[in-house]
């Protein structure tokens, strides 16, 4: 074995086809043909007659996906076409051509970095979507192996950017993108900025001189959200999903900028080894993940599961799909691999994919639909949000018919028109998002979206400040704002009046029972008992919840009022700064800014709220109804953090953030909501965001990690 090369295998989500011209006429033609072919996906006779067209359509979409980085269909829609071609060729092997998308790893990529050849090609994975697909794949694998049962290793199918890493004599020597599967782009310098990729790894202790390993670069959900917030602060459009953020980051020309994106790399596969005579055998894929973990790579060793037989795999796939949103990063399925490496060698591969592995794809989270019309919603602060009404489309197991268009600038930047075909995504936070429109599919019947100049509910002229992208209705008495304020007031983090949910508040408002926040405390319970669907027990529960809310601490009431820029943390600070809530009505901006955690913007918002006579009158009515407007000042805790202020950023692993904040308060410290000169300590967890960068610029702030914080507490 001395100096020999051991081929283990490789994998990647898609196959590439020849690039082709993509003008508007071609685009509309291929989009129309895509729909026709998809509608006939189970009609083998039709597909056989149109197999050349089917290949051309797939090549067109591969070009949009891989070369132009501008897909026209969702992954699920592409997979449907690809599987139709596979089925047609399997039934008609005489029709298979050497240039079919199923017979090659295709060419083409954007030339921005030096091109390098992979030591082993990065092949695609066969896809499955249900138990029947997995059972059939298992049957074929067992037949080829000559065994009645196989052991399988199951791991997440990461939804990021695929990479290939080469290590020589224990040093990271080269990193590349997937590219066309045979060649990729050399992004070594950029990959060196990712801290989860070690610059050296002790492969030599396993007798390995050279190794090519495969993985996925990701940006976790929290960092993705923080990154989008930074873009919005710079008046830049947010990115659609973490996958695009990761992929785009790897292609940045300035490697230093990559280091600021907080990327992560999961390494899940050993593709190639060059070993010595004293090398240690790796018996299984699961053991190879353990080896990678021991060498310092972030392999999915803790996420993997090994099963004897396919039924355990099927049960696990069904259960895991329901839990996918609990992960801190995006996945779009699970990968099932024959665990024993010797059997992987025996099973081999086709020209397209290994026979020993298959991907179980979760329900699609992207799809295309048509924009039918635009409606407008008014929030509790008067913000007017455009809402797209689209042709209902199933995405991720949920039928989506309405999607927020955010604001007028979003519509302009995305170039969205009524009648447009849209690419819609439902990401990990389950909120639908419009990724883009397809101007090239327009036929001339589309119309521009005209943003209203008056409130769609009360007809008051809308206003917009220079520093905001949002149009607002300035009428506090607007029915829509009144309802939304009541919904916020009763919510769990505010006054927590259980039993008064969104739908019930809207219903009671229509009946005239709830006209404003004080009317909650005069709800006609006798009338409520007469209503169908409200039994004695439910009415009693609502009554008790209303009474209980009267004893909520002052900070909850402040939070419940929905004052702009005042959240729970700031509400706690304000409650401790006054003796009575209406004291805030007598304070000017300068006095308010002397309160910890209150800056210019927050002070202006508080002053504006309390300068409105109707708000002051409402608070007096609430006090008359029995609510607590007096501040019950807690005596200062004489702990070792007395007089010190804290803020947390990033992910803590030894405790929840709420537990850490409670520890601070229990030891006499205070929690602030933002970075300022008033902050004493910033506690930094993993994947810290922009707060860390701001804190570094203020010399008086001490920055500690989680262990340093625990040491400080004790």
C-alpha positions as CSV (number, residue, x, y, z in Angstrom):
1,X,0.0,0.0,0.0
2,X,3.1,2.3,0.2
3,X,2.5,5.4,-1.9
4,X,-0.7,4.0,-3.4
5,X,-3.8,6.1,-3.9
6,X,-7.0,4.9,-2.2
7,X,-10.2,6.0,-4.0
8,X,-13.0,6.2,-1.5
9,X,-15.6,8.3,-3.3
10,X,-17.3,11.7,-3.7
11,X,-20.6,13.5,-3.8
12,X,-22.4,16.7,-4.7
13,X,-26.0,17.9,-5.1
14,X,-26.2,18.4,-8.9
15,X,-24.9,17.5,-12.3
16,X,-24.0,20.2,-14.7
17,X,-24.9,20.6,-18.4
18,X,-23.6,22.7,-21.3
19,X,-24.1,26.4,-21.0
20,X,-26.5,28.0,-23.4
21,X,-27.6,31.5,-24.4
22,X,-30.3,32.9,-22.1
23,X,-32.1,35.8,-23.8
24,X,-35.7,36.7,-22.9
25,X,-37.2,34.8,-25.9
26,X,-35.3,31.6,-25.0
27,X,-36.1,32.0,-21.3
28,X,-39.9,32.2,-21.9
29,X,-39.7,29.3,-24.3
30,X,-37.9,27.0,-21.9
31,X,-40.1,28.1,-19.0
32,X,-43.2,27.2,-20.9
33,X,-41.7,23.8,-22.0
34,X,-40.7,23.2,-18.4
35,X,-44.4,23.4,-17.3
36,X,-45.5,21.2,-20.1
37,X,-43.0,18.5,-19.4
38,X,-43.6,18.7,-15.6
39,X,-47.4,18.2,-16.3
40,X,-46.5,15.0,-18.3
41,X,-43.9,13.7,-15.8
42,X,-45.7,10.4,-15.4
43,X,-46.6,10.0,-19.1
44,X,-43.7,7.8,-20.3
45,X,-45.0,7.8,-23.9
46,X,-45.0,11.6,-24.1
47,X,-41.6,11.8,-22.5
48,X,-40.2,9.3,-24.9
49,X,-41.4,11.3,-27.9
50,X,-40.0,14.5,-26.4
51,X,-36.8,13.2,-24.9
52,X,-34.6,15.6,-26.9
53,X,-36.6,18.6,-25.7
54,X,-36.5,17.3,-22.1
55,X,-32.7,17.1,-22.3
56,X,-32.5,20.7,-23.7
57,X,-34.8,22.0,-20.9
58,X,-32.6,20.4,-18.2
59,X,-29.5,21.8,-19.8
60,X,-31.0,25.3,-19.9
61,X,-31.9,25.1,-16.1
62,X,-28.5,23.7,-15.2
63,X,-26.9,26.7,-17.0
64,X,-29.1,29.1,-15.0
65,X,-28.2,27.4,-11.8
66,X,-24.5,26.7,-12.1
67,X,-23.1,29.3,-14.6
68,X,-25.4,32.3,-14.2
69,X,-26.1,31.7,-10.5
70,X,-29.7,32.7,-11.3
71,X,-32.0,29.7,-11.2
72,X,-35.4,30.0,-12.9
73,X,-37.1,27.1,-11.1
74,X,-36.9,25.7,-7.6
75,X,-34.8,22.6,-6.7
76,X,-37.9,20.5,-6.4
77,X,-39.1,21.5,-9.9
78,X,-35.7,20.8,-11.4
79,X,-35.5,17.4,-9.7
80,X,-38.9,16.5,-11.1
81,X,-37.6,17.1,-14.7
82,X,-34.3,15.3,-14.0
83,X,-36.1,12.2,-12.6
84,X,-38.4,12.2,-15.6
85,X,-35.4,12.0,-17.9
86,X,-33.8,9.2,-15.8
87,X,-37.0,7.2,-15.9
88,X,-37.4,7.7,-19.7
89,X,-33.8,6.6,-20.4
90,X,-34.1,3.6,-18.1
91,X,-37.1,2.5,-20.1
92,X,-35.4,3.3,-23.5
93,X,-31.7,2.6,-23.1
94,X,-31.3,2.8,-26.9
95,X,-32.2,6.5,-26.7
96,X,-29.4,7.4,-24.2
97,X,-26.9,9.8,-25.8
98,X,-23.3,10.5,-24.6
99,X,-24.2,14.2,-24.1
100,X,-27.3,13.5,-21.9
101,X,-27.3,15.4,-18.6
102,X,-27.5,12.0,-16.9
103,X,-24.2,10.8,-18.5
104,X,-21.7,13.4,-17.5
105,X,-20.5,15.9,-15.0
106,X,-21.0,19.0,-17.1
107,X,-18.7,21.9,-17.8
108,X,-18.9,25.6,-17.1
109,X,-18.4,28.1,-14.3
110,X,-17.8,31.8,-13.8
111,X,-14.1,32.5,-14.2
112,X,-13.1,34.6,-11.2
113,X,-10.5,32.4,-9.6
114,X,-7.8,30.1,-10.9
115,X,-9.2,26.7,-11.9
116,X,-7.8,23.6,-10.3
117,X,-8.7,19.9,-10.8
118,X,-10.1,17.8,-8.0
119,X,-8.1,14.8,-7.1
120,X,-11.3,12.8,-7.3
121,X,-14.5,14.0,-9.2
122,X,-17.3,15.3,-7.0
123,X,-20.3,13.4,-8.2
124,X,-24.0,14.0,-7.6
125,X,-26.3,12.1,-5.2
126,X,-29.4,10.2,-6.3
127,X,-32.4,11.8,-4.7
128,X,-35.4,10.2,-2.9
129,X,-38.5,11.8,-1.6
130,X,-40.5,9.1,0.3
131,X,-40.2,5.7,1.9
132,X,-40.9,3.9,-1.4
133,X,-37.8,5.4,-3.0
134,X,-35.7,4.4,0.0
135,X,-37.0,0.8,0.0
136,X,-36.3,0.4,-3.7
137,X,-32.7,1.8,-3.3
138,X,-32.1,-0.5,-0.3
139,X,-33.3,-3.5,-2.4
140,X,-30.8,-2.7,-5.2
141,X,-28.0,-2.1,-2.7
142,X,-28.6,-5.4,-0.9
143,X,-28.7,-7.3,-4.2
144,X,-25.4,-5.8,-5.3
145,X,-23.8,-6.5,-1.9
146,X,-25.2,-10.0,-1.8
147,X,-26.5,-9.4,1.8
148,X,-29.9,-9.6,3.4
149,X,-29.3,-6.5,5.5
150,X,-27.0,-3.5,5.4
151,X,-25.9,-1.0,8.0
152,X,-26.5,2.7,7.0
153,X,-25.1,5.9,8.3
154,X,-27.5,8.9,8.2
155,X,-26.4,12.5,8.5
156,X,-27.7,16.0,7.6
157,X,-27.6,17.2,4.0
158,X,-26.2,20.7,4.6
159,X,-27.7,23.5,2.5
160,X,-24.6,25.6,1.9
161,X,-21.7,25.8,-0.5
162,X,-19.7,22.6,-1.3
163,X,-15.9,22.6,-0.9
164,X,-13.0,20.3,-1.4
165,X,-9.9,20.5,0.8
166,X,-6.5,19.0,0.2
167,X,-4.0,18.3,3.0
168,X,-0.4,17.4,2.3
169,X,2.0,16.3,5.1
170,X,-0.5,17.5,7.7
171,X,-0.8,21.0,6.2
172,X,-3.9,22.6,4.4
173,X,-2.5,23.1,0.9
174,X,-5.5,23.8,-1.3
175,X,-9.2,24.5,-1.1
176,X,-11.6,24.7,-4.0
177,X,-15.3,25.1,-4.9
178,X,-17.3,22.3,-6.4
179,X,-17.2,23.9,-9.8
180,X,-18.3,21.5,-12.5
181,X,-17.4,18.4,-10.5
182,X,-14.1,17.8,-12.2
183,X,-12.6,21.3,-11.8
184,X,-13.3,23.9,-9.2
185,X,-12.1,27.4,-8.4
186,X,-9.1,27.8,-6.1
187,X,-10.4,29.7,-3.0
188,X,-7.7,28.6,-0.6
189,X,-7.1,32.1,0.8
190,X,-10.7,32.6,1.5
191,X,-11.2,29.2,3.1
192,X,-8.2,29.9,5.4
193,X,-10.4,32.7,7.0
194,X,-12.9,30.1,8.3
195,X,-11.8,29.2,11.7
196,X,-13.5,25.8,11.7
197,X,-11.0,24.7,9.0
198,X,-7.7,23.9,10.7
199,X,-4.6,25.0,8.9
200,X,-2.9,21.8,10.0
201,X,-4.3,18.4,11.0
202,X,-2.3,15.3,12.1
203,X,-3.2,13.0,9.3
204,X,0.3,11.5,9.6
205,X,-0.6,9.7,12.8
206,X,-3.0,7.6,10.8
207,X,-0.3,7.0,8.1
208,X,-1.9,9.4,5.7
209,X,0.4,11.6,3.5
210,X,-2.2,13.3,1.4
211,X,-5.9,13.6,1.8
212,X,-8.8,15.2,-0.2
213,X,-11.8,15.8,2.0
214,X,-15.2,17.2,1.2
215,X,-17.6,19.4,3.1
216,X,-20.0,22.3,3.1
217,X,-19.6,26.0,4.1
218,X,-22.5,27.4,6.0
219,X,-23.6,30.5,7.8
220,X,-25.9,29.7,10.7
221,X,-29.3,31.3,11.1
222,X,-28.3,33.7,13.8
223,X,-25.3,35.0,12.0
224,X,-27.4,35.2,8.8
225,X,-29.9,37.4,10.5
226,X,-27.2,39.6,12.0
227,X,-25.6,39.9,8.5
228,X,-28.9,41.0,6.9
229,X,-29.5,43.5,9.7
230,X,-26.1,45.0,8.9
231,X,-27.0,45.2,5.2
232,X,-30.3,47.0,6.1
233,X,-28.4,49.4,8.3
234,X,-26.3,50.3,5.2
235,X,-29.6,50.7,3.1
236,X,-28.6,47.5,1.1
237,X,-31.1,44.8,0.2
238,X,-31.0,41.7,2.5
239,X,-29.9,38.3,1.1
240,X,-32.6,35.7,0.5
241,X,-31.2,32.8,2.4
242,X,-28.1,31.5,4.2
243,X,-27.1,29.3,1.3
244,X,-26.7,32.4,-1.0
245,X,-24.8,34.2,1.8
246,X,-22.3,31.4,2.2
247,X,-21.8,30.8,-1.5
248,X,-21.3,34.5,-2.2
249,X,-18.9,34.9,0.6
250,X,-16.6,32.3,-0.7
251,X,-16.2,34.2,-4.0
252,X,-15.3,37.5,-2.4
253,X,-12.1,39.0,-3.9
254,X,-10.9,40.3,-0.5
255,X,-10.2,37.4,1.8
256,X,-10.3,39.6,4.8
257,X,-14.0,40.3,4.2
258,X,-14.6,36.5,4.3
259,X,-13.3,36.4,7.8
260,X,-16.0,38.9,8.9
261,X,-18.9,36.7,7.6
262,X,-18.7,34.2,10.5
263,X,-18.8,31.2,8.1
264,X,-18.6,27.6,9.3
265,X,-17.5,24.4,7.6
266,X,-18.8,20.9,8.1
267,X,-16.5,18.2,6.7
268,X,-18.5,15.0,6.0
269,X,-16.5,12.9,3.5
270,X,-13.0,11.5,2.8
271,X,-12.7,11.4,-1.0
272,X,-9.0,10.4,-1.5
273,X,-6.1,9.1,0.6
274,X,-2.4,8.6,-0.2
275,X,-1.1,6.4,2.6
276,X,2.1,4.7,3.9
277,X,2.6,1.1,4.7
278,X,1.8,1.8,8.4
279,X,-1.5,3.5,7.8
280,X,-4.5,2.7,10.0
281,X,-7.5,1.2,8.3
282,X,-10.8,3.1,8.4
283,X,-13.5,0.4,8.5
284,X,-16.7,2.5,8.1
285,X,-18.0,5.9,7.2
286,X,-19.1,6.6,10.7
287,X,-15.5,5.9,11.9
288,X,-14.2,8.3,9.3
289,X,-16.4,11.0,10.7
290,X,-15.0,10.3,14.2
291,X,-11.5,10.5,12.8
292,X,-12.1,13.8,11.2
293,X,-13.6,15.1,14.4
294,X,-10.5,14.0,16.3
295,X,-8.3,15.7,13.7
296,X,-10.0,19.0,14.5
297,X,-12.6,19.2,11.8
298,X,-16.3,20.0,12.4
299,X,-17.7,16.7,11.1
300,X,-21.3,15.7,11.7
301,X,-20.2,13.1,14.2
302,X,-22.8,14.2,16.7
303,X,-25.6,14.5,14.2
304,X,-25.1,11.1,12.5
305,X,-27.0,8.0,13.3
306,X,-26.2,4.4,12.3
307,X,-29.0,1.9,11.6
308,X,-29.1,-1.8,10.8
309,X,-31.6,-2.1,8.0
310,X,-33.6,0.5,6.1
311,X,-36.7,0.7,8.3
312,X,-34.9,2.5,11.1
313,X,-33.6,5.0,8.4
314,X,-37.1,5.6,7.1
315,X,-38.5,6.3,10.6
316,X,-35.6,8.6,11.4
317,X,-36.0,10.6,8.2
318,X,-39.7,11.2,8.9
319,X,-39.0,12.3,12.5
320,X,-36.0,14.5,11.6
321,X,-37.9,16.5,9.0
322,X,-40.3,17.7,11.7
323,X,-37.3,18.9,13.7
324,X,-35.3,20.5,11.0
325,X,-36.0,24.1,12.2
326,X,-34.6,23.3,15.6
327,X,-31.1,23.2,14.1
328,X,-29.0,26.4,14.1
329,X,-28.3,26.0,10.4
330,X,-30.2,25.1,7.3
331,X,-30.5,21.6,5.9
332,X,-32.6,20.4,3.0
333,X,-32.6,16.7,3.7
334,X,-30.6,13.7,5.0
335,X,-27.9,11.7,3.3
336,X,-28.0,7.9,3.7
337,X,-24.7,6.0,3.1
338,X,-23.8,2.3,3.3
339,X,-21.6,2.5,6.4
340,X,-19.0,-0.2,5.6
341,X,-16.3,1.3,3.3
342,X,-15.5,-2.1,1.8
343,X,-19.1,-2.5,0.7
344,X,-19.0,1.0,-0.8
345,X,-16.2,-0.1,-3.0
346,X,-18.1,-3.2,-4.0
347,X,-21.2,-1.3,-4.9
348,X,-19.3,1.3,-6.9
349,X,-21.0,4.1,-8.8
350,X,-22.5,5.1,-12.1
351,X,-21.2,8.0,-14.2
352,X,-23.5,10.3,-12.2
353,X,-23.8,9.1,-8.6
354,X,-22.5,6.5,-6.2
355,X,-24.7,3.4,-5.7
356,X,-23.9,3.3,-2.0
357,X,-25.4,6.7,-1.1
358,X,-28.7,8.5,-1.6
359,X,-30.2,11.8,-0.5
360,X,-33.6,11.9,1.2
361,X,-34.9,15.4,0.3
362,X,-37.3,17.2,2.6
363,X,-40.4,19.0,1.2
364,X,-39.5,21.8,-1.1
365,X,-39.0,25.2,0.5
366,X,-38.9,27.1,-2.8
367,X,-41.4,27.2,-5.6
368,X,-42.5,29.6,-8.4
369,X,-45.9,31.3,-8.4
370,X,-47.6,34.3,-9.9
371,X,-48.4,37.6,-8.2
372,X,-52.1,38.2,-8.5
373,X,-52.5,41.5,-6.5
374,X,-51.1,43.5,-3.6
375,X,-52.9,44.4,-0.4
376,X,-51.8,46.6,2.5
377,X,-51.7,46.0,6.2
378,X,-51.4,48.7,9.0
379,X,-49.4,47.8,12.1
380,X,-49.7,49.1,15.7
381,X,-47.2,51.9,15.0
382,X,-48.9,52.9,11.8
383,X,-46.5,51.2,9.5
384,X,-48.1,50.3,6.1
385,X,-46.8,47.0,4.8
386,X,-47.6,45.8,1.3
387,X,-48.6,42.1,1.1
388,X,-48.4,40.0,-2.1
389,X,-51.3,37.8,-2.9
390,X,-50.0,35.0,-5.0
391,X,-51.4,31.9,-6.6
392,X,-51.5,29.4,-3.7
393,X,-48.4,27.1,-3.8
394,X,-47.2,24.3,-1.4
395,X,-43.8,25.1,0.1
396,X,-42.3,22.9,2.9
397,X,-45.7,21.2,3.6
398,X,-47.6,24.5,3.9
399,X,-49.7,26.3,1.3
400,X,-48.5,29.9,0.8
401,X,-50.9,32.5,-0.5
402,X,-49.7,35.7,1.1
403,X,-46.2,37.1,1.4
404,X,-44.9,40.4,2.9
405,X,-43.3,42.8,0.4
406,X,-41.8,44.8,3.4
407,X,-41.8,48.3,1.9
408,X,-41.8,50.4,-1.2
409,X,-38.0,50.1,-1.6
410,X,-38.1,46.3,-1.5
411,X,-40.6,46.3,-4.4
412,X,-38.4,48.7,-6.3
413,X,-35.2,46.8,-5.7
414,X,-36.7,43.4,-6.6
415,X,-38.4,44.9,-9.6
416,X,-41.8,43.3,-8.7
417,X,-44.9,43.9,-10.8
418,X,-48.5,42.5,-10.6
419,X,-48.6,39.5,-12.9
420,X,-44.9,38.6,-12.4
421,X,-43.7,35.1,-11.9
422,X,-41.9,35.0,-8.5
423,X,-39.4,32.6,-6.9
424,X,-40.8,32.1,-3.3
425,X,-38.9,30.6,-0.4
426,X,-40.0,29.5,3.0
427,X,-36.8,29.5,5.1
428,X,-36.0,28.1,8.6
429,X,-38.0,30.8,10.3
430,X,-41.0,29.6,8.3
431,X,-41.8,33.1,7.1
432,X,-42.3,33.1,3.3
433,X,-39.9,35.4,1.4
434,X,-39.8,36.6,-2.3
435,X,-36.3,35.8,-3.6
436,X,-36.8,37.5,-6.9
437,X,-39.0,38.2,-9.9
438,X,-38.4,36.9,-13.4
439,X,-38.6,40.0,-15.7
440,X,-37.6,37.8,-18.7
441,X,-40.9,35.9,-18.4
442,X,-43.1,39.0,-18.8
443,X,-45.5,39.2,-21.8
444,X,-46.5,42.8,-21.5
445,X,-49.6,42.3,-19.4
446,X,-47.8,43.0,-16.1
447,X,-48.6,46.3,-14.3
448,X,-46.5,48.4,-11.8
449,X,-47.4,48.3,-8.1
450,X,-48.6,51.8,-7.1
451,X,-48.0,52.4,-3.4
452,X,-51.0,54.2,-1.7
453,X,-50.7,57.8,-0.6
454,X,-53.4,57.4,2.0
455,X,-54.1,54.8,4.8
456,X,-56.0,51.9,3.3
457,X,-58.1,51.7,6.6
458,X,-58.8,55.3,7.7
459,X,-57.8,57.3,4.5
460,X,-55.4,59.5,6.4
461,X,-52.5,60.8,4.3
462,X,-49.4,58.7,4.8
463,X,-46.0,60.1,6.0
464,X,-42.4,58.9,5.7
465,X,-39.3,60.3,7.4
466,X,-36.0,60.6,5.6
467,X,-34.3,58.0,7.7
468,X,-36.9,55.3,7.2
469,X,-38.1,53.1,4.3
470,X,-41.6,52.7,5.8
471,X,-44.7,54.8,5.1
472,X,-46.9,55.3,8.2
473,X,-50.4,56.3,9.0
474,X,-50.1,59.2,11.6
475,X,-53.7,58.7,12.9
476,X,-53.4,57.0,16.3
477,X,-57.2,56.3,16.2
478,X,-56.9,54.3,13.0
479,X,-58.9,51.1,13.6
480,X,-56.1,48.9,12.3
481,X,-53.6,50.4,14.7
482,X,-56.1,50.1,17.6
483,X,-56.5,46.4,17.0
484,X,-52.8,45.7,16.6
485,X,-52.0,47.6,19.8
486,X,-54.5,45.5,21.7
487,X,-53.0,42.3,20.3
488,X,-49.5,43.4,21.4
489,X,-50.8,44.5,24.8
490,X,-52.3,41.1,25.6
491,X,-49.3,39.0,24.2
492,X,-47.2,36.7,26.3
493,X,-44.2,39.0,26.7
494,X,-46.4,41.9,27.6
495,X,-49.5,41.6,29.9
496,X,-49.9,37.9,29.1
497,X,-53.7,37.8,29.0
498,X,-54.2,34.3,27.9
499,X,-57.5,33.5,26.1
500,X,-57.4,36.8,24.2
501,X,-55.6,35.8,21.0
502,X,-55.4,37.6,17.7
503,X,-58.6,36.2,16.2
504,X,-60.7,36.7,19.4
505,X,-59.5,40.3,19.8
506,X,-60.5,41.0,16.2
507,X,-63.9,39.4,16.7
508,X,-64.6,41.3,19.9
509,X,-63.6,44.5,18.1
510,X,-66.1,43.8,15.3
511,X,-68.8,43.3,18.0
512,X,-67.9,46.6,19.5
513,X,-66.8,45.1,22.8
514,X,-63.1,46.1,22.5
515,X,-62.6,49.7,21.3
516,X,-59.3,50.4,22.9
517,X,-56.9,49.0,25.5
518,X,-58.8,50.1,28.6
519,X,-62.0,48.4,27.2
520,X,-60.2,45.1,27.8
521,X,-60.9,45.6,31.5
522,X,-64.6,46.2,30.9
523,X,-65.2,43.2,28.7
524,X,-69.0,42.2,28.9
525,X,-68.5,38.7,30.3
526,X,-72.3,38.1,30.6
527,X,-72.6,38.7,26.8
528,X,-69.6,36.6,26.2
529,X,-71.2,33.6,28.0
530,X,-74.1,33.7,25.5
531,X,-71.8,33.4,22.5
532,X,-71.5,30.0,20.8
533,X,-68.1,28.4,21.5
534,X,-67.5,30.1,24.8
535,X,-68.3,27.8,27.7
536,X,-68.3,28.7,31.4
537,X,-64.7,27.5,31.8
538,X,-63.3,29.5,28.9
539,X,-65.0,32.7,30.1
540,X,-63.7,32.1,33.6
541,X,-60.2,31.6,32.3
542,X,-60.4,34.9,30.3
543,X,-61.8,36.8,33.4
544,X,-59.0,35.4,35.7
545,X,-56.3,36.3,33.1
546,X,-57.6,39.8,32.9
547,X,-57.6,40.2,36.7
548,X,-54.1,38.7,37.0
549,X,-52.7,41.2,34.4
550,X,-53.6,44.0,36.8
551,X,-50.8,42.8,39.1
552,X,-48.1,42.6,36.4
553,X,-45.0,44.5,37.3
554,X,-44.6,48.0,35.8
555,X,-41.9,47.0,33.2
556,X,-44.4,44.6,31.6
557,X,-47.0,47.4,31.2
558,X,-44.3,49.6,29.7
559,X,-43.4,46.9,27.2
560,X,-47.1,46.3,26.5
561,X,-47.7,49.9,25.5
562,X,-45.7,49.3,22.3
563,X,-43.6,52.4,22.4
564,X,-41.2,52.4,19.4
565,X,-37.7,51.2,20.3
566,X,-38.7,50.2,23.8
567,X,-38.4,46.5,24.4
568,X,-38.4,44.4,27.5
569,X,-34.8,45.3,28.6
570,X,-35.4,49.1,28.2
571,X,-38.8,48.7,29.8
572,X,-37.1,47.3,32.9
573,X,-34.6,50.2,33.0
574,X,-37.4,52.8,32.7
575,X,-39.5,51.1,35.5
576,X,-36.6,51.4,37.9
577,X,-35.9,55.0,36.9
578,X,-39.3,56.4,37.9
579,X,-41.7,56.2,40.9
580,X,-44.8,56.3,38.7
581,X,-45.2,55.6,35.0
582,X,-46.6,59.1,34.3
583,X,-43.3,60.6,35.7
584,X,-42.0,59.9,32.1
585,X,-44.5,62.5,30.8
586,X,-42.7,65.2,32.7
587,X,-39.2,64.4,31.5
588,X,-37.5,66.2,28.6
589,X,-35.1,64.4,26.2
590,X,-32.0,65.4,28.1
591,X,-33.4,63.9,31.4
592,X,-34.5,60.7,29.6
593,X,-31.0,60.3,28.1
594,X,-29.5,60.3,31.6
595,X,-31.2,57.0,32.2
596,X,-29.0,54.0,31.4
597,X,-29.7,52.4,28.1
598,X,-31.7,55.4,26.7
599,X,-30.2,57.0,23.7
600,X,-31.4,59.9,21.5
601,X,-33.7,57.8,19.3
602,X,-35.3,56.1,22.3
603,X,-35.7,59.4,24.3
604,X,-37.4,61.0,21.3
605,X,-39.8,58.1,21.0
606,X,-40.7,58.1,24.7
607,X,-41.2,61.9,24.7
608,X,-43.4,61.7,21.6
609,X,-45.5,59.0,23.2
610,X,-46.2,60.8,26.5
611,X,-46.7,64.2,24.8
612,X,-49.9,62.7,23.2
613,X,-52.8,63.5,25.5
614,X,-54.8,60.4,24.4
615,X,-52.0,58.2,25.6
616,X,-51.8,59.9,29.0
617,X,-55.6,59.7,29.3
618,X,-55.5,55.9,28.5
619,X,-52.9,55.3,31.2
620,X,-55.1,57.1,33.8
621,X,-58.0,54.9,32.7
622,X,-55.8,51.8,33.2
623,X,-54.8,52.9,36.7
624,X,-58.5,53.5,37.5
625,X,-59.2,50.0,36.3
626,X,-56.7,48.7,38.9
627,X,-53.5,48.3,36.9
628,X,-50.1,48.9,38.7
629,X,-48.6,52.2,37.5
630,X,-46.5,52.6,40.6
631,X,-43.0,51.3,40.4
632,X,-42.1,48.7,43.0
633,X,-38.4,49.4,43.3
634,X,-36.4,46.4,44.1
635,X,-33.7,47.1,46.7
636,X,-30.3,47.0,45.1
637,X,-28.8,43.6,45.3
638,X,-25.5,43.8,47.2
639,X,-23.6,41.4,44.9
640,X,-20.2,41.5,43.4
641,X,-21.6,42.9,40.2
642,X,-23.4,45.9,41.9
643,X,-23.3,49.0,39.7
644,X,-22.0,47.1,36.6
645,X,-23.8,46.8,33.3
646,X,-23.8,43.8,31.0
647,X,-24.8,42.9,27.4
648,X,-24.6,39.4,25.8
649,X,-23.9,38.6,22.1
650,X,-23.5,35.3,20.3
651,X,-24.4,31.8,21.4
652,X,-23.7,30.6,25.0
653,X,-23.2,26.9,25.5
654,X,-23.0,26.4,29.3
655,X,-26.3,28.2,30.0
656,X,-29.1,30.0,28.2
657,X,-28.8,33.7,27.7
658,X,-31.9,34.3,29.9
659,X,-30.2,32.3,32.7
660,X,-27.0,34.4,32.3
661,X,-28.9,37.6,32.5
662,X,-30.7,36.4,35.6
663,X,-27.3,35.7,37.2
664,X,-26.2,39.2,36.5
665,X,-29.3,40.7,38.1
666,X,-29.1,38.3,41.0
667,X,-25.5,39.5,41.7
668,X,-26.5,43.2,41.5
669,X,-25.7,43.9,37.9
670,X,-27.8,45.5,35.1
671,X,-28.6,44.3,31.6
672,X,-28.4,46.9,28.7
673,X,-30.0,46.4,25.3
674,X,-27.2,47.9,23.2
675,X,-23.5,48.9,23.1
676,X,-22.7,52.4,24.4
677,X,-20.2,54.1,26.7
678,X,-22.6,53.2,29.6
679,X,-21.8,49.5,29.1
680,X,-19.2,47.9,31.4
681,X,-19.0,44.2,30.1
682,X,-19.8,42.6,26.8
683,X,-20.0,38.8,27.1
684,X,-19.2,37.2,23.8
685,X,-20.5,33.7,22.8
686,X,-19.8,31.8,19.6
687,X,-20.6,33.6,16.4
688,X,-20.8,37.1,18.0
689,X,-22.2,39.8,15.7
690,X,-21.9,43.5,15.1
691,X,-22.1,44.3,18.9
692,X,-18.6,42.9,19.3
693,X,-17.2,45.2,16.6
694,X,-18.9,48.2,18.1
695,X,-17.6,47.3,21.6
696,X,-14.0,47.0,20.4
697,X,-14.1,50.7,19.5
698,X,-15.0,51.8,23.1
699,X,-12.0,51.4,25.4
700,X,-14.0,51.3,28.6
701,X,-15.9,48.2,27.7
702,X,-14.4,44.9,29.0
703,X,-15.0,42.0,26.6
704,X,-15.2,38.5,28.2
705,X,-16.0,35.0,26.9
706,X,-18.4,32.7,28.6
707,X,-15.8,31.2,30.9
708,X,-14.6,34.7,31.9
709,X,-18.1,35.7,32.7
710,X,-18.6,32.6,35.0
711,X,-15.3,33.3,36.7
712,X,-16.4,36.9,37.2
713,X,-19.7,35.8,38.7
714,X,-18.0,33.5,41.2
